[in-house]
């Protein structure tokens, strides 16, 4: 498994970027008509939602 060591500041910045992207992603999911594309976006959303808590854990 790959491991990336981040400083607390780097982790905070990455969380901010991912949370912003998630917000945009939710809007894109809602506006997407293609069912297959929507499912791929939902998989990305699920992955990111699982990743964010791990960035909040203390090192």
Backbone bond lengths (Angstrom), bond angles and torsions (degrees), N, CA, C in turn:
res aa  C-N    CA-C-N  psi(-1)  N-CA   C-N-CA  omega(-1)  CA-C   N-CA-C  phi
1 X - - - 1.442 - - 1.520 108.86 -
2 X 1.319 115.86 138.45 1.460 121.03 178.10 1.521 109.93 -76.08
3 X 1.313 114.97 146.89 1.461 120.37 179.20 1.521 107.92 -132.49
4 X 1.311 115.43 134.37 1.451 121.38 177.48 1.522 107.22 -122.53
5 X 1.308 116.77 122.02 1.459 121.36 177.30 1.524 108.70 -92.74
6 X 1.323 115.47 125.36 1.457 121.53 -179.16 1.524 109.80 -120.38
7 X 1.308 115.02 145.58 1.454 118.47 171.04 1.531 106.99 -71.30
8 X 1.319 117.95 162.04 1.472 119.17 176.80 1.533 112.12 -55.98
9 X 1.304 117.37 -38.45 1.471 120.99 179.10 1.530 111.00 -66.08
10 X 1.325 117.27 -42.90 1.465 120.81 177.80 1.522 110.85 -63.07
11 X 1.316 116.81 -41.85 1.467 120.56 179.19 1.527 110.24 -63.97
12 X 1.332 117.57 -40.77 1.461 121.07 178.62 1.520 110.97 -63.30
13 X 1.335 115.92 -43.88 1.463 120.07 179.79 1.523 111.22 -64.79
14 X 1.317 117.14 -41.02 1.463 121.08 178.56 1.530 110.51 -64.88
15 X 1.326 117.18 -42.07 1.474 120.42 175.84 1.524 110.89 -59.02
16 X 1.336 115.83 -44.95 1.467 119.53 179.76 1.524 111.65 -59.82
17 X 1.315 116.23 -44.45 1.468 120.70 179.81 1.527 110.16 -63.59
18 X 1.321 116.84 -46.42 1.468 119.99 -178.62 1.520 111.82 -65.76
19 X 1.324 117.75 -39.59 1.468 120.49 178.63 1.526 110.86 -64.96
20 X 1.316 116.54 -38.65 1.468 120.36 176.99 1.529 110.15 -65.21
21 X 1.329 116.23 -43.86 1.458 120.60 179.01 1.532 110.72 -63.23
22 X 1.331 116.65 -40.26 1.463 120.19 178.73 1.522 111.33 -60.48
23 X 1.303 116.78 -40.59 1.457 120.79 178.24 1.531 110.44 -60.66
24 X 1.318 116.36 -46.46 1.465 120.54 177.86 1.522 111.18 -65.56
25 X 1.318 116.14 -38.20 1.455 121.35 -178.80 1.528 110.95 -62.72
26 X 1.333 117.39 -41.16 1.468 120.97 178.70 1.525 110.94 -60.43
27 X 1.328 115.90 -40.33 1.461 119.39 178.11 1.526 110.88 -67.33
28 X 1.320 116.78 -37.78 1.462 120.51 178.59 1.525 110.73 -66.70
29 X 1.326 116.87 -40.83 1.469 120.61 177.92 1.526 109.59 -59.63
30 X 1.321 115.97 -45.55 1.466 120.34 -177.99 1.532 112.03 -63.16
31 X 1.327 116.81 -31.78 1.456 119.97 -177.01 1.517 115.14 -95.85
32 X 1.311 117.65 3.39 1.465 121.36 -176.69 1.520 110.58 -89.96
33 X 1.305 116.08 127.72 1.457 121.00 179.99 1.527 112.21 -89.40
34 X 1.321 117.19 -30.28 1.465 121.01 -178.39 1.525 109.80 -72.09
35 X 1.319 115.87 118.34 1.458 120.72 -177.35 1.529 111.87 -63.28
36 X 1.321 118.41 -40.47 1.463 120.20 -178.63 1.533 110.72 -68.81
37 X 1.331 116.53 -39.77 1.462 119.63 177.96 1.524 109.98 -66.38
38 X 1.328 116.85 -40.13 1.463 121.35 177.99 1.525 110.74 -60.64
39 X 1.315 117.45 -42.58 1.466 120.75 179.27 1.524 111.25 -63.50
40 X 1.320 117.27 -39.23 1.471 120.20 176.86 1.528 110.94 -64.67
41 X 1.327 116.66 -40.21 1.463 119.92 177.74 1.521 110.69 -65.14
42 X 1.324 117.20 -38.04 1.465 120.78 178.76 1.531 111.06 -66.14
43 X 1.327 117.10 -36.12 1.467 120.18 176.44 1.529 110.26 -64.25
44 X 1.326 116.38 -40.65 1.459 120.67 176.91 1.525 110.19 -63.20
45 X 1.325 116.56 -43.03 1.459 121.30 178.98 1.532 110.46 -60.43
46 X 1.311 117.32 -45.84 1.460 121.81 179.97 1.530 110.65 -61.18
47 X 1.324 116.43 -43.65 1.463 120.62 178.85 1.526 110.84 -60.25
48 X 1.327 116.73 -47.80 1.458 120.47 -177.62 1.524 111.68 -66.51
49 X 1.314 116.85 -37.46 1.467 120.03 177.48 1.528 110.79 -63.60
50 X 1.318 117.31 -31.84 1.459 121.18 176.80 1.521 112.66 -77.17
51 X 1.309 116.26 -28.05 1.461 121.21 -178.69 1.527 112.11 -78.06
52 X 1.315 117.41 -39.37 1.463 120.79 -176.11 1.524 114.05 -54.63
53 X 1.325 120.60 -46.72 1.472 119.03 178.94 1.527 113.09 -60.84
54 X 1.314 117.06 -31.42 1.458 120.46 179.83 1.524 110.90 -69.37
55 X 1.341 117.53 -26.54 1.450 120.80 176.92 1.522 111.49 -77.45
56 X 1.316 117.12 -15.70 1.457 121.34 179.90 1.512 111.90 -90.15
57 X 1.337 117.19 -15.73 1.456 120.82 -179.17 1.521 110.57 -67.92
58 X 1.325 117.29 140.96 1.465 118.64 176.91 1.524 110.66 -66.05
59 X 1.311 115.04 145.55 1.468 120.13 -178.73 1.510 111.12 -72.66
